[in-house]
């Protein structure tokens, strides 16, 4: 089932940090950065070219540091935000840490086991539970906001290609009726629709780059009128489906592989904003882009590097009630809060 992994950069080879860390939060003075941030010349990351685009936005704060203490991170890889702007972040230790909107640690818990791999997706259900894409255990876990497990809500748990079974789960969202949509990749690349009780309704997708095909559907977002947005990561594109029908209808596909403004390189996360824009996090281009819902590029923020305002292979982002974007700067083991 690992056959699809050759499509991805070598970034999935993780190492253990033995460095002692003394602090768990680094705050910066709030300042405006309506300036161009140049791309660094060399990243030393196999398979990922630096972005060459300018940054158009405001960097507000940078916090976090590598480590395993409270408030520290080991390559954070998924984030979501609740209705009180609390941030939930999972990293490579299997910890789900909770922070307030300013990055102050609140609490944490762990998924049951990480021997086979770590979760790579987080979301919030319509009834306020934390949904965890427990990727390498072929399931979606549910927790209260305090970290209390809800085993009766678990989706999947069996590895397979049949309805209700999963390969490597990447993300889950719900529609207006409470139906679930779960993306997975591995032997198949697909999206499954399940009813509110977790019973399979239908599935679609296969490995490939044609219509209704995917190569690692890595992130999902549910938009108005039950339109499902998909970050088709290894096809470097975005797909949109109308899922309010008895079968999914492809509405639009856009995106091309490249480093120029409006192009994509491994889009790992996407978020629909209240002002009807789309935020796309590009793992391969080390940046965040803002698009209109028609796929037209609006703005770009970030370039490859270690400095504030730069990213090294970001995995995800979340937008809070103030329209601020909290970006997981994964390989710099930190969060950067921006406006774009």
N, C-alpha and C positions, 0 to 999 in steps of 0.2 A: 504493500500500500504506500510505500514511500517513493514510488516511481515518479510522481509529479514534482518531487522536491528538487530535481535538477533544474527546474525552471527558475529557481529562486537564487538570489545572490548568496555568497558564502557566509552571509551574516548570521546564519542559523547555527554556526559553530560557536558555542558559548564557552567562555572560560571562567574560572573562579578567581575572585579577587581576594588577596590575602592582606591587603593594605589596611592598616588601622586608620579609623576615621574618628576625629574628635568632635565634630559638630554635625548636626542633622538638618540644618537649615541655613541657607545663605540668602539674605535679603539684599536687594539693591535699592538705592534711592530711586523713587519714581521719577522718570524723566521721559521726555518725548524723543523718539528716534525717527523722525520723518526724513530719513537719510538713506542713501544707498549703502548696502553692506556687500562688499566685494566677495566673490567666491575665493576660497583658499586654493592654492595651487595643488596641494597634494593632501589626500586624506588617508592613504594607507589602508583603505578598505577595499578588498578585492571585489571587482565586479560592479562598483558604483562610481559613476562619474560625478564630479561636483556640478552643482547648478551654476549657471552663468547669469541668471537673471538678477535684476535689482530688487530691493525690498521696498514695498510700499505699505507702510503700516506703522504701528506704534508698539514698541516693546515696553511693557509696564513693570514686569517683575520676573525674576528668575529665582527658583528655590529648589532645594534638593541636592543630594550628594551621594556618591556611591558608598554603599554599606548595607548592613543588615539590621541596624538599630531602628528604633521608631523614627519614622519620617525620612529614612534613607531608602535608596532604591538599588536594585540590581536589574538593570535594563527593563524599566517599566514598559508594558506592551499593550495595555488596554485601560481605558478610562471612561467613566460616565459621570453624570451630574444629576442630582435629584432636585426636587422642587424648592428646596431651601439652599440651593447652590453648594451643597456638600459634594466633594469630589471623592469618587471611589476609584482606586488605582490598583491594578494587579501587576506584579513584576515576576521575574524569573525565579523567585523563591517560593512562588505560590501564595504569597501574602496578598490579601486585599486590605489596603490601608485606606482610612477615611480621613479627609482633611476638610477644614472649613475653606471658604472662598479665598482666603489669604494664604493658604498653604500650611496652616497650623494643624498638627497631628491631633486626631480625635480618638481613634481606636483602630483595631486591626483584627483580622482572623485569617485562617488558612484553609485552603481546599484540602480534602481528605488525604490526597497523596499526589506526588509530583514525580514519581519514579520514571514514568513513561514520558512525561512532558508537562508543560505548564499551560494554564488557560491563556487564551489569546483574544477573548471578547467579553465585554461587559455591557449590560443594559439594564433598564428598569421596566418592570412589567406595568400594566395598566392599574394593577392594585398595589403598586408600590414596593414590590419585592425586587431584590437585586438578582439579575439573571447572569449566570456565568457560563460562557462557552468553555467547557472543560475539554479542550481540544483533543488531547491524546487519550481520553477515556470515553470518547464517542457519546457525550451527553451534555445536557444543559442542566446546571444546578441552580437552585433557588435559595435565597437567604433573606431574612428580614434585614432592615437597615442597621440593626445591631449585630448582625453576623450570625443569627440563629438559623441553622439549616432547616429547610422545609422539604424533607425527602419525598413526601407524597406528591410534590409538584415536579419532580425530576423528569426530564424528557430524554428518551433514548437510554443509552447504556450498553447497547449491543452493537458491536462492529459488524457492518454489513451494508449491502446495497439495496435491500428490500425496503418497502415503505415502513417508516418508523424506526429504521436502523440508520446509523450514521458512520461515516468515516471520520476525518479530522474536522471537527466542528469549529467554525470561525466566528459566527455571530448569530444573534437571534433578535427579532423584533416582533411586534404585534400590530395587527390592523385595528380598525375601528370597532370590529365585532369581537375582538379578543383572540382571533386566530393567530397562531404562531408561524413564523417563517424562519427556517433554520438553514444556514449555508454550511456546506461541508465540501472537502476536497480529499483526494487520495486516489482510490481506484475509480471513482467518479467525481465529477465536479458538478454540483447541482444545488437546487434550493427545494426544500420540502415545505409544504403547507400542512399544518396540523390544527385541529379544532381546539377550542379552549380546554378540553379534557386531555389533549395530547394524542388524539387519534388522527392517523394520517388521512389527508384529504386528497392530495395529489403531489406530484413532484415533476420538476422539469430541469433540463440542462444535461450536458455531457461535456467531456473534455474536447476542447477545440477553440477555434477563433471565429467560427461562423455565427450566424444568427442563433440566438437561444443557446449558445454554448459558452463555457467559462473555462478559464485557467486560474484557479484559486479565487473564487468569490470571497473576498476577505472581509468586507464590511457591508452592512445593510442599513438603510434608513427608510422609514415609512413617512411618506409625504401626504399632502392633502388628497382627498378623493381616493385614498388607498392606492397610491402609486408607490411602488417599491423601487428604491434606488439601490444599485449594486456596484460596489467597487470591484471590477473584474481585474484583479491586480496584475496578473502576468500577461494579460492582453492589453494592459496599459490603456484602459478605457472605462467608461461609465455606461451602464445599461439601466434602462427604466422600464418597468412593467406595470400595467394596470392589473391588479390582483383582486379587484372587486367583482370580477366576472367568474363564471364557472370554470374557466381556464385562463391562465395568465396571457395577457396580450402585450407584445413588445411595443412600446411607445416610442422610444428613441435610443440610439446608441451614438456615443461620440467619444472622441479622444484618439490620440495617436502617440506613438512612442517617440520621445525626444526630450530635449532639455530647454527648448524655447518656451516663452510664455504661451500658455494655453495647451502645451503638450504635457504628457504624463510619463512618469517612469516609476512603476510599482506603486500605484495608489493604494495605500493600505487602509485608509479610513476616510469616511465622508460624513458630513453633518449638514442637515438642512437647517437654516437659520430662520428666525421669525420674520426677517425682512426679505424673505424669498430669494436667498442666495444659497450657494452650496460651497462648503469648505471642504477641500480635499487635501489630505496629508500624503505627501509623496516620500515613501521610504527611499527610493532610488535617487531622487533629485534633492533630497535634504531641504525641503521647503514645504510651505503651505500655500495653496492657491485658492483664490476665491473666484467662483464662476456664477454667472446668471443661470437660471434654470434651463435656459436654452443652450448651455454649454459654452457660452462666450466668456472668455477670460476677463476678469474685472481687476484683480490685483494679485500680487505675489509677495510673500514674505519669507526671508531666510536664504541661506546659502550654506555650503558645506564648511564645517569648522567647529572649533571648541569655544569660541568667544561667545559672549552674550549676544543674542540675536542671530546666532548661527545654530545649525542643527547637525547632528550625526545620526542618520538613519532613524528619523522619527516614526513611531508606530501608530500614534493615535492622537485624538483631540476631543475636547468637549466644549460646548458653548453654554455659558451660564445665562442667567436672566438679564444681565447687563450687557449682553452681546459680546462678552470677552471670551477669547479663545484660549483654552488651556492646552498646550501642546506637550505631548510626551516626547522629550528629546532623549530618545531611548538609550543611545550609546554614549551619551554624556550623563546619563543617570540623573536626570533632572526634569523639572517642569518649567516651561516658559509661558508666561501669560501675555498675550498680544491682542491688539485690535487691528483688524484688517478690513 
